[in-house]
Amino acid sequence: MLKIKIGKGEKGYPVYLHHGLLHNGGLLLKHHFAGGPFLLVTDKNVFSPYGEICTQSMRQNGFKPYMVVLEGGEKDKTLQSAFKLYGEALKAGLDRKSFVVALGGGVIGDLAGFVAATYMRGIPFVQIPTTLLAMVDSSVGGKVGVNHPQGKNIIGAFYQPSLVLADLETLKTLPRRELAAGLAELFKYGIILESSLFYQIEFFLKDSFFELGSSTFQKLVAQAVLTKGKVVTVDEKETNFRRILNFGHTIGHALESATSYNYYLHGEAVAIGMMAATYLSVKLKILKSKDACRILKLLERLNPPLPPAGLNTAEVLQALYSDKKKDSGKLVFVLPSAIGKGVFYKSPPLAEIREVVEKYLYQRPGNEISDLG
Ligand SMILES: NC(=O)c1ccc[n+]([C@@H]2O[C@H](COP(=O)([O-])OP(=O)(O)OC[C@H]3O[C@@H](n4cnc5c(N)ncnc54)[C@H](O)[C@@H]3O)[C@@H](O)[C@H]2O)c1
């Protein structure tokens, strides 16, 4: 079992990573909590394969889980769901010594974390991520929250978990499309922050796709967690450096918003955003075309979907310019400057942005970028 320490001092917490970890979840909880009742939040797709495995081990170790099973999906990430969970927590008699466990993907983690952050002014919480995106991204870094009808993640907090239990075995039931969306975030760390991770991904993708059960895959996930952990430790509240993690998200969010959040998975939109940002970086003479080719080759393996019929570049650009990550009125891109390195770039020319959006919205060119060299 791998144990990765995230953060410093009081706000530090361990991420445990292993195949089959859920069978011992209760034992690991025991190192952190005295036993007794807690609220376990999950969704239907996760409950049926993992609900029993998870609660059995917890009961055996003196805990009393009160399980709430939600429908699943983004529509659960609301204040209404949070309100329902406060009611369940009260019914279960949870007090300030109790805790909340999120068993599921990023939706469940964000929602349950938000409930933990606000119930009785904050009680501890535990993340048990079951999607790859949740393992390498949303369960680490303490962003919790719910959506508002006018925008995603509008209501929330920075609230760190007490521990994270990531069982890679759970990825075996994850739909392939969800897995690819999670890989996009994993690749992101390699492209923009950690060249050694990039080279490992590149090496293992040479002939085939990843073996989920392999120790190699476990190492890649661990390195991704470690990389995100380093960033969120130096800038917990995203005042500065943490924004490097927005690589691919500027255009990615615009794609999601222009399609009303019901066409692309988040990781798919980010994958397209990373391709476009990589090409933009070459056009702005920040990134060498040979590095761009390597990055694009990796991202193309994720095969994000082509746009829905009727979506045009103008709509994406409109969404882009009303994006919340505008910095004092300026559009800020994170661009790769070499393998494993990134820079912030304010207000690239509109003509260049239009060109790269157009290109990566509709086609997935391979090595054409070398023409720019
Ligand atoms: N807090 C953060 O830092 C952060 C970072 C990135 C994304 N997010 C949020 O995360 C959410 C997306 O997370 P997600 O991609 O994990 O989506 P998700 O939680 O909706 O899970 C995706 C789907 O997979 C199902 N599922 C989950 N685990 C499964 C498993 N092991 N086997 C079979 N099915 C399984 C779920 O029921 C759901 O239908 C968004 O709301 C996004 O805003 C948060």
Ligand as a Chemical Component Dictionary entry (heavy atoms), coordinates in Angstrom:
data_LIG
# 
_chem_comp.id                   LIG 
_chem_comp.type                 NON-POLYMER 
_chem_comp.pdbx_formal_charge   0 
_chem_comp.three_letter_code    LIG 
# 
loop_
_chem_comp_atom.comp_id 
_chem_comp_atom.atom_id 
_chem_comp_atom.alt_atom_id 
_chem_comp_atom.type_symbol 
_chem_comp_atom.charge 
_chem_comp_atom.model_Cartn_x 
_chem_comp_atom.model_Cartn_y 
_chem_comp_atom.model_Cartn_z 
_chem_comp_atom.pdbx_ordinal 
LIG N1  N1  N 0  -12.991 19.407 -5.941  1  
LIG C1  C1  C 0  -12.175 19.479 -6.967  2  
LIG O1  O1  O 0  -11.009 19.867 -6.856  3  
LIG C2  C2  C 0  -12.670 19.021 -8.311  4  
LIG C3  C3  C 0  -11.760 18.828 -9.364  5  
LIG C4  C4  C 0  -12.236 18.346 -10.576 6  
LIG C5  C5  C 0  -13.601 18.076 -10.723 7  
LIG N2  N2  N 1  -14.443 18.291 -9.675  8  
LIG C6  C6  C 0  -15.884 17.966 -9.786  9  
LIG O2  O2  O 0  -15.983 16.559 -9.935  10 
LIG C7  C7  C 0  -17.189 16.265 -10.626 11 
LIG C8  C8  C 0  -16.901 15.228 -11.681 12 
LIG O3  O3  O 0  -16.393 14.081 -11.041 13 
LIG P1  P1  P 0  -16.403 12.655 -11.741 14 
LIG O4  O4  O 0  -15.854 12.778 -13.093 15 
LIG O5  O5  O -1 -15.780 11.724 -10.786 16 
LIG O6  O6  O 0  -17.960 12.405 -11.956 17 
LIG P2  P2  P 0  -19.090 11.655 -11.120 18 
LIG O7  O7  O 0  -18.906 11.764 -9.686  19 
LIG O8  O8  O 0  -20.389 12.135 -11.686 20 
LIG O9  O9  O 0  -18.876 10.139 -11.571 21 
LIG C9  C9  C 0  -19.027 9.794  -12.929 22 
LIG C10 C10 C 0  -20.008 8.639  -13.112 23 
LIG O10 O10 O 0  -19.359 7.429  -12.757 24 
LIG C11 C11 C 0  -20.135 6.707  -11.799 25 
LIG N3  N3  N 0  -19.163 5.983  -10.992 26 
LIG C12 C12 C 0  -18.332 6.498  -10.059 27 
LIG N4  N4  N 0  -17.467 5.564  -9.643  28 
LIG C13 C13 C 0  -17.765 4.435  -10.315 29 
LIG C14 C14 C 0  -17.208 3.131  -10.333 30 
LIG N5  N5  N 0  -16.128 2.822  -9.622  31 
LIG N6  N6  N 0  -17.776 2.206  -11.128 32 
LIG C15 C15 C 0  -18.843 2.530  -11.910 33 
LIG N7  N7  N 0  -19.402 3.745  -11.963 34 
LIG C16 C16 C 0  -18.854 4.687  -11.167 35 
LIG C17 C17 C 0  -20.944 7.749  -11.104 36 
LIG O11 O11 O 0  -22.112 7.218  -10.557 37 
LIG C18 C18 C 0  -21.250 8.718  -12.245 38 
LIG O12 O12 O 0  -22.343 8.255  -12.995 39 
LIG C19 C19 C 0  -17.712 17.577 -11.179 40 
LIG O13 O13 O 0  -18.799 18.001 -10.399 41 
LIG C20 C20 C 0  -16.539 18.542 -11.005 42 
LIG O14 O14 O 0  -16.961 19.871 -10.797 43 
LIG C21 C21 C 0  -14.008 18.738 -8.487  44 
# 
loop_
_chem_comp_bond.comp_id 
_chem_comp_bond.atom_id_1 
_chem_comp_bond.atom_id_2 
_chem_comp_bond.value_order 
_chem_comp_bond.pdbx_ordinal 
LIG N1  C1  SING 1  
LIG C1  O1  DOUB 2  
LIG C1  C2  SING 3  
LIG C2  C3  SING 4  
LIG C2  C21 DOUB 5  
LIG C3  C4  DOUB 6  
LIG C4  C5  SING 7  
LIG C5  N2  DOUB 8  
LIG N2  C6  SING 9  
LIG N2  C21 SING 10 
LIG C6  O2  SING 11 
LIG C6  C20 SING 12 
LIG O2  C7  SING 13 
LIG C7  C8  SING 14 
LIG C7  C19 SING 15 
LIG C8  O3  SING 16 
LIG O3  P1  SING 17 
LIG P1  O4  DOUB 18 
LIG P1  O5  SING 19 
LIG P1  O6  SING 20 
LIG O6  P2  SING 21 
LIG P2  O7  DOUB 22 
LIG P2  O8  SING 23 
LIG P2  O9  SING 24 
LIG O9  C9  SING 25 
LIG C9  C10 SING 26 
LIG C10 O10 SING 27 
LIG C10 C18 SING 28 
LIG O10 C11 SING 29 
LIG C11 N3  SING 30 
LIG C11 C17 SING 31 
LIG N3  C12 SING 32 
LIG N3  C16 SING 33 
LIG C12 N4  DOUB 34 
LIG N4  C13 SING 35 
LIG C13 C14 SING 36 
LIG C13 C16 DOUB 37 
LIG C14 N5  SING 38 
LIG C14 N6  DOUB 39 
LIG N6  C15 SING 40 
LIG C15 N7  DOUB 41 
LIG N7  C16 SING 42 
LIG C17 O11 SING 43 
LIG C17 C18 SING 44 
LIG C18 O12 SING 45 
LIG C19 O13 SING 46 
LIG C19 C20 SING 47 
LIG C20 O14 SING 48 
# 
